[in-house]
Amino acid sequence: MNNQEIANKLWKEAGVLRKGGVTSQDYLTELTFLLFLKMCEEQDQEEGIPEQYRWNNLVKKEGIELLNFYRQLLIDLGNPKVTPNQKVNTIYNNASTTISAPATLEKLIKDINNLDWFSEREESLGNLYESLMQRSLEEVKTDAGQYFTPRALINMMVKLTQPQIGERLNDPAAGTFGFMVAADNYLRQKTDDYSSLSSEQEEFQIKEAFSGMELVPNTHRLALMNEYLHGLDGKLALGDSLSTNGMWMKKFDLVLTNPPFGTDGDLPGRDDITFPSANNQLNFIQIIYNSLRRNGKARAAVVVPDNVLFADGIGEKIRQDLLNKCNVHTILRLPAGAGIFYAQGVQTNVLFFTRGKSDKDSTKETWIYDMRHQMRSFGKRNPLNDQDFEAFEKVFNVDDISKREETWDAEKNPNGRWRKFSIDEIKKRPNTSLDISWMNEEKHQDTRSINEILNEMNEKSKAISDAIAELNKALEGIDDED
């Protein structure tokens, strides 16, 4: 039984639990609690778990005894007085179960126990868990982007920033730790699963190379599990990167991240943010470029919404600071659509930049690739894939960006996707805007099926309905105040 077959079997259990009022997100959390115990047993890593709460003892119990035992297990594994293991405590911190029927819990445990775990160990327990997370998060109707970034997008960003052995990597908005896991996979493939490294190098990769911080406790729990199942043991903190708790994130060689979008009305708590803003993304971009080493090699790839590229006032000051301190050499304009991430209509980009050795005039020119116009339609049933990025990766010329060539030409190819802008051209733009578009939409034959068109219409209709519901909810609050 391969990875996908096991993931499909485990996911079928979600339907059983859903009938009992357990949501997809709750199911993944329940599965996290149980899979951690099972996988510790599979990998002979049960020393951090009290003997009475190890998997084999859980499997033996039935009925109401099992449910009561499981409830106590969740409490005790999160209690350092009972379980003196920090990682276990963190994963089970404030843990509780939403399962109320003993028969449901018993079936879930037995089904997990009866899977072919020997073959799964060969393929990767971590990949199985990532597959389950993706299935769960795809069913979340709103805000999934804060902890799930499309795998194809992550892989592209890792590939084009080329992580190196011995470098320190970070994600200040870690989500489920997907960027760091992907970077680890990239390096393992380059080094025959680290077998070509010295013992000191391998220990550094496992314990120090990858780090991050996540604000949401349940998402942090998923991240810890994901990190653990991929054999990593780096610093993965729970907290707000924009608060003083995030001050430790400094002197990195590479930052890969998709920070949260939106405005919460509060200013950040850190005193090292030069231009504090109520917009989270404007604060995140500052802590990211300020966290990079000033050696001319430290770099970042960051997903940002359009407003980071054109916002005036503080937004413009931050862009000017970024262009001075870093070589912002590439901007990828991502396609729109609910099949990317976030709500319908949110426009996003990937910024690629390298920290300069000085704080002045680091950017000389910026290359922009427009993947937004004249693209195929995207949606939940036709998401981004690796092939969508092949043309961009080719012109990016990662091995030597000085040899890049434009595909845009004012006369011969005005709709070329790949275009260069000098820093002087950028400085002359209103608000020093980097939100630059030159391609025109062309009429083209729609090759989608009727079902694909209807699915897109339904997705847009749902997004509009959700927005109206949120607006009505907000208006009710205003009426109550009056």
C-alpha positions as CSV (number, residue, x, y, z in Angstrom):
1,M,0.0,0.0,0.0
2,N,1.5,3.3,-1.1
3,N,1.4,6.8,0.5
4,Q,-1.7,8.0,-1.4
5,E,-3.6,4.8,-0.7
6,I,-3.0,5.1,3.0
7,A,-3.9,8.8,2.9
8,N,-7.2,8.0,1.1
9,K,-8.1,5.3,3.7
10,L,-7.4,7.6,6.6
11,W,-9.4,10.4,5.0
12,K,-12.4,8.2,4.6
13,E,-12.6,8.2,8.3
14,A,-13.4,11.9,8.2
15,G,-16.8,11.1,6.7
16,V,-17.6,8.9,9.7
17,L,-16.6,11.6,12.2
18,R,-18.4,14.4,10.2
19,K,-21.7,12.7,10.8
20,G,-21.0,13.0,14.5
21,G,-20.3,16.8,14.2
22,V,-16.5,16.6,13.9
23,T,-15.3,19.0,11.2
24,S,-12.4,18.4,8.8
25,Q,-10.1,20.6,10.8
26,D,-11.1,18.8,14.1
27,Y,-10.5,15.5,12.3
28,L,-7.0,16.4,11.4
29,T,-6.3,17.5,14.9
30,E,-7.7,14.2,16.3
31,L,-5.6,12.3,13.7
32,T,-2.5,14.3,14.8
33,F,-2.9,13.1,18.4
34,L,-3.3,9.5,17.4
35,L,-0.8,9.4,14.6
36,F,1.9,10.8,16.8
37,L,1.5,7.9,19.2
38,K,1.4,5.4,16.4
39,M,4.4,6.8,14.5
40,C,6.5,7.0,17.7
41,E,5.9,3.2,18.0
42,E,6.7,2.6,14.3
43,Q,10.0,4.5,14.6
44,D,10.9,3.2,18.0
45,Q,10.8,6.7,19.5
46,E,8.5,6.1,22.5
47,E,10.9,7.1,25.2
48,G,9.3,10.5,25.6
49,I,5.8,9.0,26.2
50,P,4.8,7.4,29.6
51,E,4.6,3.7,29.2
52,Q,0.9,3.6,30.1
53,Y,0.0,5.9,27.2
54,R,2.0,4.2,24.5
55,W,0.1,3.0,21.4
56,N,-0.1,-0.7,22.3
57,N,-1.9,0.1,25.5
58,L,-4.3,2.4,23.7
59,V,-5.2,-0.3,21.1
60,K,-6.1,-2.8,23.8
61,K,-9.0,-0.7,25.3
62,E,-12.6,-0.6,24.1
63,G,-15.9,1.2,24.6
64,I,-16.4,3.8,27.3
65,E,-13.1,2.7,29.0
66,L,-11.3,3.6,25.9
67,L,-12.9,7.0,25.6
68,N,-12.2,7.9,29.2
69,F,-8.7,6.6,28.9
70,Y,-8.1,8.7,25.8
71,R,-9.4,11.9,27.4
72,Q,-7.0,11.4,30.3
73,L,-4.2,10.6,27.9
74,L,-4.6,13.9,26.2
75,I,-4.5,15.8,29.4
76,D,-1.5,14.0,30.8
77,L,0.6,14.1,27.7
78,G,0.3,17.9,27.8
79,N,1.3,18.0,31.5
80,P,5.0,18.3,32.1
81,K,4.6,16.8,35.6
82,V,3.3,13.6,34.1
83,T,5.2,13.7,30.8
84,P,8.5,15.5,31.1
85,N,9.1,15.9,27.4
86,Q,8.9,19.3,25.9
87,K,8.0,18.3,22.3
88,V,5.3,15.9,23.5
89,N,3.9,18.6,25.9
90,T,3.8,21.1,23.1
91,I,2.0,18.8,20.7
92,Y,-0.6,17.9,23.4
93,N,-0.8,21.3,25.0
94,N,-4.5,22.0,25.9
95,A,-5.5,19.0,23.9
96,S,-9.0,17.6,24.0
97,T,-11.2,15.4,21.9
98,T,-14.4,16.3,20.0
99,I,-15.2,12.6,19.6
100,S,-18.1,11.7,21.9
101,A,-19.0,8.2,20.7
102,P,-16.7,5.4,22.0
103,A,-17.4,3.2,18.9
104,T,-16.2,6.0,16.6
105,L,-12.9,6.4,18.5
106,E,-12.4,2.6,18.7
107,K,-12.9,2.3,14.9
108,L,-10.5,5.1,14.1
109,I,-7.8,3.6,16.3
110,K,-8.2,0.1,14.9
111,D,-8.3,1.3,11.4
112,I,-5.0,3.2,12.0
113,N,-3.5,0.2,13.6
114,N,-4.4,-2.1,10.7
115,L,-2.8,-0.1,8.0
116,D,0.4,-1.3,6.2
117,W,2.8,0.8,8.2
118,F,5.9,-1.1,7.1
119,S,5.6,0.0,3.4
120,E,4.7,3.5,4.6
121,R,7.9,3.8,6.6
122,E,9.7,3.2,3.4
123,E,7.9,5.9,1.5
124,S,7.8,8.5,4.2
125,L,5.6,9.1,7.1
126,G,6.1,12.8,6.7
127,N,4.7,12.8,3.2
128,L,1.7,10.9,4.3
129,Y,1.0,13.5,7.0
130,E,1.5,16.4,4.5
131,S,-1.0,14.7,2.2
132,L,-3.6,14.5,5.0
133,M,-3.0,18.2,5.9
134,Q,-3.6,19.2,2.3
135,R,-6.8,17.2,2.1
136,S,-8.1,18.9,5.3
137,L,-7.0,22.4,4.5
138,E,-8.5,22.3,1.0
139,E,-11.9,21.9,2.6
140,V,-11.6,25.0,4.7
141,K,-13.6,27.7,3.1
142,T,-11.8,30.8,4.4
143,D,-8.3,31.8,5.5
144,A,-6.7,28.5,4.4
145,G,-3.8,30.5,2.9
146,Q,-2.5,31.4,6.4
147,Y,-1.2,27.9,6.8
148,F,-1.4,26.2,3.4
149,T,0.5,27.4,0.4
150,P,0.2,25.3,-2.8
151,R,3.0,22.7,-3.0
152,A,3.9,23.7,-6.6
153,L,4.5,27.3,-5.5
154,I,6.6,26.2,-2.5
155,N,8.7,23.9,-4.6
156,M,9.4,26.6,-7.1
157,M,10.4,29.2,-4.5
158,V,12.8,26.6,-2.9
159,K,14.3,25.6,-6.3
160,L,15.0,29.2,-7.3
161,T,16.5,30.3,-4.0
162,Q,18.8,27.2,-3.9
163,P,19.3,26.4,-0.2
164,Q,22.8,25.2,0.7
165,I,24.1,22.9,3.4
166,G,25.2,24.8,6.5
167,E,22.8,27.7,5.9
168,R,20.2,28.9,8.4
169,L,16.7,29.1,7.1
170,N,13.6,30.6,8.6
171,D,9.8,31.1,8.1
172,P,8.4,33.8,10.4
173,A,4.8,32.7,9.4
174,A,5.5,29.0,9.6
175,G,2.0,27.7,9.1
176,T,2.4,23.9,9.0
177,F,6.2,24.3,8.3
178,G,5.8,23.5,4.6
179,F,8.5,25.8,3.3
180,M,11.1,24.4,5.7
181,V,10.1,20.8,5.0
182,A,10.4,21.4,1.3
183,A,13.8,23.0,1.7
184,D,14.9,20.0,3.8
185,N,13.7,17.6,1.0
186,Y,15.5,19.7,-1.6
187,L,18.8,19.3,0.3
188,R,18.3,15.7,1.1
189,Q,17.9,15.0,-2.6
190,K,21.2,16.8,-3.2
191,T,23.1,14.9,-0.6
192,D,21.7,11.4,-0.8
193,D,19.5,11.9,2.3
194,Y,22.4,13.6,4.1
195,S,24.5,10.5,3.9
196,S,27.3,12.4,2.2
197,L,27.6,14.8,5.1
198,S,29.8,14.6,8.2
199,S,28.0,13.8,11.5
200,E,28.4,17.5,12.6
201,Q,26.9,18.7,9.3
202,E,24.0,16.3,9.6
203,E,23.3,17.4,13.2
204,F,23.3,21.0,12.1
205,Q,20.8,20.3,9.3
206,I,18.4,18.5,11.7
207,K,18.7,20.7,14.7
208,E,19.7,24.2,13.5
209,A,19.2,24.7,9.8
210,F,15.4,25.1,9.8
211,S,13.4,27.4,12.1
212,G,10.1,29.2,12.3
213,M,7.3,30.8,14.3
214,E,3.6,30.3,14.1
215,L,0.9,32.3,15.9
216,V,-2.1,29.9,15.9
217,P,-1.8,27.1,18.5
218,N,-3.6,24.4,16.5
219,T,-1.6,25.2,13.4
220,H,1.6,25.2,15.4
221,R,0.6,21.7,16.7
222,L,0.3,20.5,13.1
223,A,3.6,22.2,12.2
224,L,5.4,20.4,15.1
225,M,4.0,17.1,13.9
226,N,5.0,17.8,10.3
227,E,8.5,18.7,11.5
228,Y,8.8,15.6,13.7
229,L,7.7,13.2,10.9
230,H,10.3,14.6,8.6
231,G,13.1,14.0,11.0
232,L,13.7,17.6,12.0
233,D,14.2,19.1,15.4
234,G,14.8,22.8,14.8
235,K,13.3,25.8,16.7
236,L,9.6,26.0,15.9
237,A,8.2,28.6,18.3
238,L,4.6,29.4,19.1
239,G,4.0,33.1,19.1
240,D,3.7,36.4,17.1
241,S,6.7,37.1,15.0
242,L,5.7,40.8,15.0
243,S,5.9,40.9,18.8
244,T,9.0,41.0,21.1
245,N,8.7,37.1,21.0
246,G,10.0,37.2,17.5
247,M,13.2,39.2,18.2
248,W,15.3,36.0,18.1
249,M,14.8,35.7,14.3
250,K,18.0,37.3,13.1
251,K,21.0,36.6,10.8
252,F,19.4,34.1,8.4
253,D,20.8,33.0,5.1
254,L,17.4,32.3,3.5
255,V,13.8,33.2,4.4
256,L,10.9,31.5,2.6
257,T,7.4,32.5,3.7
258,N,3.8,33.3,2.9
259,P,3.0,35.8,5.7
260,P,-0.6,36.5,6.7
261,F,-2.5,39.2,4.8
262,G,-4.9,41.7,6.2
263,T,-5.2,44.6,8.7
264,D,-5.9,44.0,12.4
265,G,-5.6,47.7,13.5
266,D,-2.8,47.0,15.9
267,L,0.8,48.2,15.6
268,P,3.5,45.6,16.0
269,G,5.2,45.2,19.4
270,R,8.8,45.0,18.1
271,D,10.9,48.1,18.4
272,D,13.2,47.1,15.5
273,I,10.5,47.8,12.9
274,T,11.4,51.1,11.3
275,F,8.0,51.8,9.8
276,P,5.3,50.3,12.0
277,S,2.0,49.7,10.3
278,A,-1.4,48.3,11.1
279,N,-1.0,46.2,7.9
280,N,0.5,42.9,8.8
281,Q,2.1,42.3,5.4
282,L,4.0,45.6,5.6
283,N,5.4,44.7,9.0
284,F,6.4,41.2,7.9
285,I,8.3,42.4,4.8
286,Q,10.4,44.6,7.1
287,I,11.2,41.9,9.7
288,I,12.1,39.6,6.8
289,Y,14.7,41.7,5.0
290,N,16.1,42.9,8.3
291,S,16.6,39.3,9.5
292,L,18.9,38.5,6.6
293,R,22.7,38.5,7.0
294,R,24.5,41.5,5.4
295,N,26.9,39.4,3.4
296,G,25.6,40.0,-0.1
297,K,24.4,36.4,-0.3
298,A,21.4,36.1,2.1
299,R,18.2,36.0,0.3
300,A,14.4,35.6,0.5
301,A,11.4,34.6,-1.5
302,V,8.2,36.0,0.0
303,V,4.5,35.9,-1.1
304,V,2.9,39.3,-0.8
305,P,-0.4,40.9,-1.9
306,D,-0.5,43.6,-4.5
307,N,-0.9,46.4,-2.0
308,V,2.6,45.8,-0.7
309,L,3.8,46.9,-4.2
310,F,1.7,50.1,-4.5
311,A,0.6,51.3,-1.0
312,D,1.5,55.0,-0.4
313,G,2.7,56.7,2.8
314,I,4.4,54.1,5.0
315,G,4.1,51.6,2.2
316,E,6.2,53.7,-0.1
317,K,8.8,54.3,2.6
318,I,9.1,50.5,3.2
319,R,9.5,49.8,-0.5
320,Q,12.3,52.5,-0.7
321,D,14.0,50.9,2.3
322,L,13.7,47.5,0.7
323,L,15.1,48.7,-2.6
324,N,18.0,50.3,-0.8
325,K,18.9,47.5,1.5
326,C,18.2,44.6,-0.9
327,N,18.6,43.7,-4.5
328,V,14.9,43.2,-5.4
329,H,15.9,41.4,-8.6
330,T,12.6,39.6,-9.4
331,I,8.9,39.9,-9.0
332,L,6.5,37.1,-10.1
333,R,2.9,38.2,-10.6
334,L,0.9,35.2,-9.7
335,P,-2.4,34.3,-11.4
336,A,-5.6,35.2,-9.6
337,G,-8.3,32.7,-8.6
338,A,-9.4,30.6,-5.6
339,G,-7.3,27.8,-6.9
340,I,-4.1,29.6,-5.8
341,F,-4.9,30.5,-2.1
342,Y,-6.9,33.0,-0.2
343,A,-10.3,34.4,-1.3
344,Q,-11.4,35.0,-4.8
345,G,-10.0,38.2,-6.2
346,V,-6.9,38.5,-4.0
347,Q,-3.9,39.3,-6.2
348,T,-0.5,38.1,-5.1
349,N,3.1,38.1,-6.1
350,V,6.4,36.5,-5.1
351,L,9.3,38.9,-4.3
352,F,12.8,37.5,-4.7
353,F,15.5,39.7,-3.1
354,T,19.1,39.4,-1.8
355,R,20.3,41.5,1.2
356,G,23.1,43.9,0.2
357,K,26.3,44.5,2.0
358,S,25.3,48.1,2.5
359,D,21.9,49.9,3.2
360,K,22.0,52.0,0.1
361,D,21.3,51.5,-3.7
362,S,21.3,47.7,-3.6
363,T,18.7,47.4,-6.4
364,K,19.9,48.3,-9.8
365,E,17.2,46.7,-11.9
366,T,14.1,44.6,-11.3
367,W,12.8,41.9,-13.6
368,I,9.0,41.2,-13.6
369,Y,7.3,38.1,-14.9
370,D,3.6,38.4,-15.6
371,M,1.9,35.0,-14.9
372,R,-1.4,36.7,-14.4
373,H,-2.6,37.6,-17.9
374,Q,-3.6,35.2,-20.6
375,M,-3.3,32.2,-18.3
376,R,-5.5,29.1,-18.0
377,S,-8.3,29.2,-15.5
378,F,-7.5,28.1,-11.9
379,G,-9.8,26.7,-9.3
380,K,-10.0,23.9,-6.7
381,R,-10.4,21.3,-9.5
382,N,-7.6,22.8,-11.6
383,P,-4.9,24.1,-9.2
384,L,-1.4,25.3,-9.8
385,N,1.0,22.6,-10.8
386,D,4.8,22.3,-11.4
387,Q,4.3,22.7,-15.1
388,D,2.8,26.2,-14.7
389,F,6.1,27.5,-13.5
390,E,8.4,25.9,-16.1
391,A,8.5,29.0,-18.4
392,F,9.2,31.3,-15.5
393,E,12.0,29.0,-14.1
394,K,13.6,29.0,-17.5
395,V,13.9,32.8,-17.9
396,F,14.7,33.3,-14.2
397,N,18.1,31.7,-15.1
398,V,18.9,30.8,-11.5
399,D,22.5,29.9,-12.2
400,D,23.4,33.3,-13.5
401,I,20.8,36.0,-13.4
402,S,23.2,38.5,-15.2
403,K,22.5,36.5,-18.4
404,R,18.7,37.0,-18.4
405,E,17.0,38.1,-21.6
406,E,13.7,39.9,-22.0
407,T,10.9,38.3,-23.9
408,W,9.1,41.7,-24.0
409,D,9.7,44.0,-26.9
410,A,7.8,47.2,-27.5
411,E,7.3,46.5,-31.2
412,K,7.9,42.8,-31.7
413,N,6.3,41.4,-28.6
414,P,4.4,43.9,-26.4
415,N,2.8,41.1,-24.5
416,G,6.0,39.4,-23.6
417,R,5.8,38.1,-20.0
418,W,9.4,38.9,-19.0
419,R,10.4,42.5,-18.7
420,K,13.2,44.5,-17.0
421,F,12.9,47.8,-15.3
422,S,15.8,50.0,-14.1
423,I,15.8,51.5,-10.7
424,D,15.6,54.9,-12.3
425,E,12.4,53.9,-14.1
426,I,11.0,52.6,-10.8
427,K,11.8,55.7,-8.9
428,K,10.0,57.8,-11.4
429,R,6.8,55.9,-10.9
430,P,4.0,57.3,-8.6
431,N,4.7,56.1,-5.0
432,T,7.7,54.2,-6.2
433,S,5.2,51.5,-7.2
434,L,6.3,48.1,-8.1
435,D,2.8,47.0,-9.2
436,I,3.7,47.1,-12.9
437,S,1.5,45.7,-15.6
438,W,1.9,46.0,-19.4
439,M,0.1,42.9,-20.8
440,N,-3.3,43.2,-22.4
441,E,-5.9,40.6,-22.2
442,E,-6.5,38.9,-25.6
443,K,-9.7,37.1,-26.5
444,H,-9.1,33.5,-26.6
445,Q,-11.3,30.4,-27.0
446,D,-12.5,29.0,-23.7
447,T,-11.6,25.3,-23.8
448,R,-13.1,24.5,-20.5
449,S,-15.9,22.0,-20.1
450,I,-19.4,23.0,-18.9
451,N,-18.7,21.4,-15.5
452,E,-15.5,23.4,-15.1
453,I,-17.2,26.7,-16.0
454,L,-20.1,25.9,-13.6
455,N,-17.7,24.9,-10.8
456,E,-15.9,28.3,-11.2
457,M,-19.3,30.1,-11.1
458,N,-20.2,28.2,-8.0
459,E,-16.9,29.1,-6.3
460,K,-17.4,32.8,-7.2
461,S,-21.0,32.7,-6.0
462,K,-19.9,31.1,-2.7
463,A,-17.2,33.8,-2.2
464,I,-19.8,36.6,-2.7
465,S,-22.2,34.9,-0.3
466,D,-19.5,34.6,2.3
467,A,-18.5,38.2,1.9
468,I,-22.2,39.4,2.2
469,A,-22.6,37.3,5.3
470,E,-19.5,38.8,6.9
471,L,-20.7,42.3,6.0
472,N,-24.1,41.7,7.5
473,K,-22.5,40.4,10.7
474,A,-20.3,43.5,10.9
475,L,-23.4,45.7,10.3
476,E,-25.2,44.0,13.1
477,G,-22.4,44.9,15.5
478,I,-22.6,48.5,14.4
479,D,-26.4,48.6,14.9
480,D,-26.0,47.1,18.4
481,E,-23.6,49.9,19.3
482,D,-26.1,52.5,18.2
